[in-house]
């Protein structure tokens, strides 16, 4: 790869066809459904603002500053991990197309692409692993053989390594490279909801004096801060889904399985999951490992555009051109090229 840029070079993201959105001239990659990501942020931000405005001052007045500090830490972690999950490449395997070439020498080779079904051109390939025989599927869209556990996401229009699922809440794919951040996001979101629910309930019922009427004290507390009850109900309802989702993915982590494999029931056979390690801790270490080296996508890499090159003509193309004669249009004086058979047919008429 040259260190300079010529007129025929372009950045990869300028020619790459994908459903993902590319921002800041290829510096940021986000999901294909950003409106869902914004909606999730709103659902998280609304109770967060209510807690800061109404609950935090009340807790500070009660000398419970430590509870506010804990909430701030949990809340920051939630925003950090959801942002990393959306912005990180999940393990995309770029398509192989005729729109670009990374080697300047290869692009100078004359090629004639056949318009036929790729299934006819490529034979199926198999791979033996842990007693299982895997059939490497050929992706017609990306023109690649997908590795085991990789799958094509129709929403983002990409093949993703160890594809887990396309998250409908953040509008992005979750795969090999960003799964750990997704898992930490739902973990800290679950912890935040449980914590807010607990602090709100403790605020409502914690300072009740046994010598006085309990119902009047509760009504008095709610009249001073009705949002404490609203936050408790909000977190109680949504925690069923969020905590349940975290529990489901915890099960997937300790069994070294993906959501895609679980839903399609890939390993409901006698030999079971071939990717599962000997114990739970090795499964956790493998699934939640931070993978930075496994990366195929370089958005700001310089590639060559075939449209900018005049490829040398093959001998067959030269022979075909020798059979063409230029004819001038009397009206527009535009040169036209027709075959000898066409000219002879015109002379006969």
Secondary structure as the mmCIF struct_conf table of DSSP 4:
data_model
#
loop_
_struct_conf.conf_type_id
_struct_conf.id
_struct_conf.beg_label_comp_id
_struct_conf.beg_label_asym_id
_struct_conf.beg_label_seq_id
_struct_conf.end_label_comp_id
_struct_conf.end_label_asym_id
_struct_conf.end_label_seq_id
BEND BEND1 UNK A 3 UNK A 4
TURN_TY1_P TURN_TY1_P1 UNK A 7 UNK A 8
STRN STRN1 UNK A 9 UNK A 11
HELX_RH_AL_P HELX_RH_AL_P1 UNK A 12 UNK A 15
BEND BEND2 UNK A 19 UNK A 20
STRN STRN2 UNK A 21 UNK A 23
TURN_TY1_P TURN_TY1_P2 UNK A 24 UNK A 27
STRN STRN3 UNK A 28 UNK A 30
BEND BEND3 UNK A 32 UNK A 32
HELX_RH_AL_P HELX_RH_AL_P2 UNK A 34 UNK A 50
HELX_RH_PI_P HELX_RH_PI_P1 UNK A 51 UNK A 55
HELX_RH_AL_P HELX_RH_AL_P3 UNK A 56 UNK A 61
TURN_TY1_P TURN_TY1_P3 UNK A 62 UNK A 63
HELX_RH_AL_P HELX_RH_AL_P4 UNK A 65 UNK A 87
BEND BEND4 UNK A 88 UNK A 88
STRN STRN4 UNK A 92 UNK A 93
TURN_TY1_P TURN_TY1_P4 UNK A 98 UNK A 99
STRN STRN5 UNK A 101 UNK A 101
BEND BEND5 UNK A 102 UNK A 102
HELX_RH_AL_P HELX_RH_AL_P5 UNK A 104 UNK A 107
TURN_TY1_P TURN_TY1_P5 UNK A 108 UNK A 108
BEND BEND6 UNK A 109 UNK A 109
BEND BEND7 UNK A 116 UNK A 116
HELX_RH_AL_P HELX_RH_AL_P6 UNK A 118 UNK A 121
STRN STRN6 UNK A 125 UNK A 129
TURN_TY1_P TURN_TY1_P6 UNK A 130 UNK A 131
STRN STRN7 UNK A 132 UNK A 136
STRN STRN8 UNK A 138 UNK A 139
TURN_TY1_P TURN_TY1_P7 UNK A 140 UNK A 143
STRN STRN9 UNK A 144 UNK A 145
HELX_LH_PP_P HELX_LH_PP_P1 UNK A 146 UNK A 147
TURN_TY1_P TURN_TY1_P8 UNK A 148 UNK A 149
STRN STRN10 UNK A 151 UNK A 153
TURN_TY1_P TURN_TY1_P9 UNK A 154 UNK A 157
STRN STRN11 UNK A 158 UNK A 160
TURN_TY1_P TURN_TY1_P10 UNK A 161 UNK A 162
STRN STRN12 UNK A 165 UNK A 167
TURN_TY1_P TURN_TY1_P11 UNK A 168 UNK A 171
STRN STRN13 UNK A 172 UNK A 174
TURN_TY1_P TURN_TY1_P12 UNK A 176 UNK A 178
HELX_RH_AL_P HELX_RH_AL_P7 UNK A 179 UNK A 205
TURN_TY1_P TURN_TY1_P13 UNK A 206 UNK A 207
TURN_TY1_P TURN_TY1_P14 UNK A 210 UNK A 211
BEND BEND8 UNK A 212 UNK A 212
HELX_RH_AL_P HELX_RH_AL_P8 UNK A 214 UNK A 224
TURN_TY1_P TURN_TY1_P15 UNK A 226 UNK A 226
HELX_RH_AL_P HELX_RH_AL_P9 UNK A 227 UNK A 255
TURN_TY1_P TURN_TY1_P16 UNK A 256 UNK A 256
HELX_RH_AL_P HELX_RH_AL_P10 UNK A 259 UNK A 264
TURN_TY1_P TURN_TY1_P17 UNK A 265 UNK A 267
BEND BEND9 UNK A 269 UNK A 269
TURN_TY1_P TURN_TY1_P18 UNK A 270 UNK A 271
TURN_TY1_P TURN_TY1_P19 UNK A 274 UNK A 275
BEND BEND10 UNK A 278 UNK A 279
HELX_RH_AL_P HELX_RH_AL_P11 UNK A 280 UNK A 287
TURN_TY1_P TURN_TY1_P20 UNK A 288 UNK A 288
BEND BEND11 UNK A 293 UNK A 293
TURN_TY1_P TURN_TY1_P21 UNK A 299 UNK A 300
STRN STRN14 UNK A 302 UNK A 304
HELX_RH_3T_P HELX_RH_3T_P1 UNK A 306 UNK A 308
HELX_LH_PP_P HELX_LH_PP_P2 UNK A 311 UNK A 314
HELX_RH_AL_P HELX_RH_AL_P12 UNK A 315 UNK A 322
TURN_TY1_P TURN_TY1_P22 UNK A 323 UNK A 323
STRN STRN15 UNK A 324 UNK A 328
TURN_TY1_P TURN_TY1_P23 UNK A 330 UNK A 332
STRN STRN16 UNK A 335 UNK A 339
HELX_RH_AL_P HELX_RH_AL_P13 UNK A 340 UNK A 348
#
